Amino acid sequence: MSNLSDFIGSGGGLKPFQDLGTVTGTVDLDVSTYGSFRVVQGDGDITFNVIGASANTAGHAELFFYRNYDWSVDFGNLDLVGNGYIDIPQIIVELSYDNVSFSVSSQDTTPISITFNNDGSKMYMVGNTNDSVYQYTLTTPFDLSTASYDTVSFSVSSQDTDPRGITFNNDGSKMYMVGATNDSVYQYTLTTPFDLSTASYDNVSFSVTAQDTTPRGITFNNDGSKIYMVGYTNDSVYQYTLNPSALQTTHIHGNYKAVVVETTI
């Protein structure tokens, strides 16, 4: 994190912010004059040059950059990376679409959420039209181009008619679904790990209504001792602690935090 002194000009005041607008081509970032920059990439390649370094040999600049992924980005004077003026990996995260997709419309026309098993050989989708979870096999782990439907599904409609998120425990022996109709998390057992054809409802659930009346997704930490739920009503993520007996008794402790609520289950 930059210090306040990094943005102090030679006259003692804060360096001003420069909004360069929507641009392409060569863009100069004058770090001797400005402490932060805003750049929107238009329809064209863009090359950043950091200038004014000799007048500002100690300090950093913040770049608020809005990328156009149809065009390339480069930095013209890369020697400045070694001097700490710009850190490319922290500013530009290169993402590109693989042009790979997999249709699930034959199973459900309102897909809501997906998750994978540990090794990426199985994918699971929960759909809102049929209130069911569907299982798929990927012959190459995590590669959608090799996906196929297993003709295996599991209905969760008896628990909730608006399923919103699913997740598994580490060994695939338990599945959890969060539903927005009853604002609860439901627990299921799979006698064969990660095999939906062996799933059954445990008659165990946990209400999250006190935290959010529109839950949207759930996930676990690595050892299964914490579960996290994201809610749409309050725009917050909530944290829960699981006892070894899983989702059976509720005891709320401590004070609610502004964003994260921790609850022991």
N, C-alpha and C positions, 0 to 999 in steps of 0.2 A: 504494500500500500504506500502511496506517495505521501510525503510529509508536506505540511503547509508551506514550508520554506522552499519546496520545489516550485511553487507557483508565485513566488515573490519576484517582482521585477527590480531593475537596478534602482528605481526611484523609491523603493520601499513598499509600494502598493501591490495589490494582487494583479497579476497579468490578466488582461481581458480575455473573454471567450470569443472565438471567431467562428461564425457560422458561414461555411463556404457554399452552402446550398447544394443543388444537384449538379454534379460536374462529371466530366470524363477527361481522359488524357492525363497530363502531368499536373499534380497537385502539390504545391509547396506548403509545408507546415513550418511556420517561422517560430521556433521555440524561444527565440530571444525576445519576442514581442508578446506571444500568446501562451497561455497556460493550458488551454483545452480547445478542442476543435470539434466541429460537427460537419460530417461529409455524407452526402447521399450520392450513391453511384447511379449515374444515368445509364442510357443505353450505349455502352461502350467500355473498352478497357480503361483501367485507371492505374497510374503509377504515382506513389507517394514519394516525395523528397522531403527530408527533414533538413531545414536550413536554419542559419543563425546559431549553429552550435558553438562557434568560437566565442560568441558573446554570452553564452550561457552553458559553460562547461560542467556545471553541476545542476542537475534537475531533470525532471521528467515532464512529459506532456500526456494529457488524456485525449484519446481519439474516440469520439462517438460516431461509429461508422455503420451506415446502413447499406448493406451489400446487395448488389444485383447479381444473382448467381448465374445469369446468362453470359456474364463477361468476366474477364480475368482481373486479378489484382496483383500488383507487384510493388516492391520498394526499391527505388533507384539507387540510394546510397546505403548499401547494406553494411558498410563499415560502422555505421552509427549503432547497429545492433549491439556490437561488442562494447560500446560506450554507454549502454543503458538507456539510450533515447527511445528505443522502440523495441518491443518484444512481440514478434510476429505471431507466435503460437497463441498468445493471450488475446490478440486483437482479431485475428482471422482464423476461424475454424472452418476448414474446407469440408463442405458436404456436397455430395453429388448423388443424384438419383440413379439407381442401378437399372432403371427401366425393367424392373421385375415386379410383378403383382400377382395376386392369387385371388380369384373371385370366390366369395362364400355365399353368393346370392341364392344358390340352390338349397342352402341350409337355412338362411335367415336373411331377410331383406332389411333388417335394422340391426346390424352388428354394433355392439357397444364396446367390447373390450377384448383384448387378447393377452395370453401369457404363454410361456414355454416351460417345458420340463428342464431339468438341470443341464442336459447335454445337447439340447436343441433338436432332438430327434422327434419331438412331439410339440404340436401347437394346439392351443385351446382357444375357442372363441365363444363368448356368451352373446346371445342374440335376444333382442327385446320383443321381436314379433312372436316368436314361439316360446319365449321364456325358457331357453335351454342352453346347455353348454355342449359344444361340438368338439370332436377330437380329430386331429390331422397328423399324418406322418410326413416327415421330411427325410428323404433318403440321404441327403447331404445336410448335416446339422445347420440350422438357422438359414438355409438357402430356400427361399420361397419358390424358386423355379423347380424344385424337386418335391413340392408339397402335393399331397393327395388326401382326400377325405376318407377316414376309416369306416364310415357308415356306423359311427358310434356317437350317441348323444345321450344326454342326461337332463331330464326336465327338473327345473327348480320352481315351477309354477305353484306348487303346493305351499312353498315357503314365501315366495314373493313374485308378484306379476310385473315387477319393474326391476329386473336384475341389472346391476350397474358395473360390477367388477368381480373378478375371480382371482384367486391366488392359491398356491399349494405350499405345504410345509416342505422342509428340505428333502425328505425321503419320499415324498409323493403319496404318503399314506393318508393324508388329510387334504381336503379341499375346502376353501372358504369362499363364500359368496356374499356380497353386500347388496342389499335391495333397498330401493327408494320408496316402495309402497309402505313398508312397515319400519323403515329406517333401522334395519338390523343386519348383523353379520351372522351367517349360518354356517354350521360346521358339518362336513360330510366325511365318511370313511371310505377309502378305496382298499379293498382287500389285496388287490394286486397294484403295486405303486404306479401311479400315473395312468392307470387303465380305467377310463370312465365307465366301461361296461361292468365294473365291479363296485361302482359307487352306491352308497346308500346314505340317507339323511340320519344324523345322530340324534335328532330331536334336541339339539343344543343350539341356542342362539343368544345373541347379546345385542341389546338395544343401544343405538348411538343417538337417539332422539335428543338427549340432553345436550349433545354437542352440536349436531347439525341435522336438520330435517330433510336435507337433500344430499345424502351421501353419493359420491361418484366413483370412488375407487379405493382399493385396499392393497397393502403389500406388507411383507415381513422384513425384519432384519435377518442376518445370516443364521443366528442360532435359534430363531423362533421365539425369543423372549419378549419381543416387541412387535406390535402391529400398528400400522399407520393407516388412517382413513382421511381422504380428502373430501371436503364438503363444499357444495355449491352455494348454499344459503349464506354462510358466513365467510366464504372465500378463505378457508383455513385448513391446515393439516393438523390432525389430532393424533396423539401418541398414547398407546395403551400398553400395559405390562400384562403378560399372560402367566398365570400360575401353572404348575404342571398339570392341573386338572382341566386346563383349557377354558373354554367359554362357558362357565357355569355360574359363578357368583359375581356380584358386582359390588365394588367398594370404591367410592371416589374419595381421594385424599388430596390434601394440599390445596393451593389456590389456583384458580384458572389463570393461565398466562394469556397474554394479548393474542398470540397466534396459535400456540401449541398447548394442548390440554393433555396432561398425563393422567391416565386412569388405570388402576390395578384391577384386573379381571380374575 
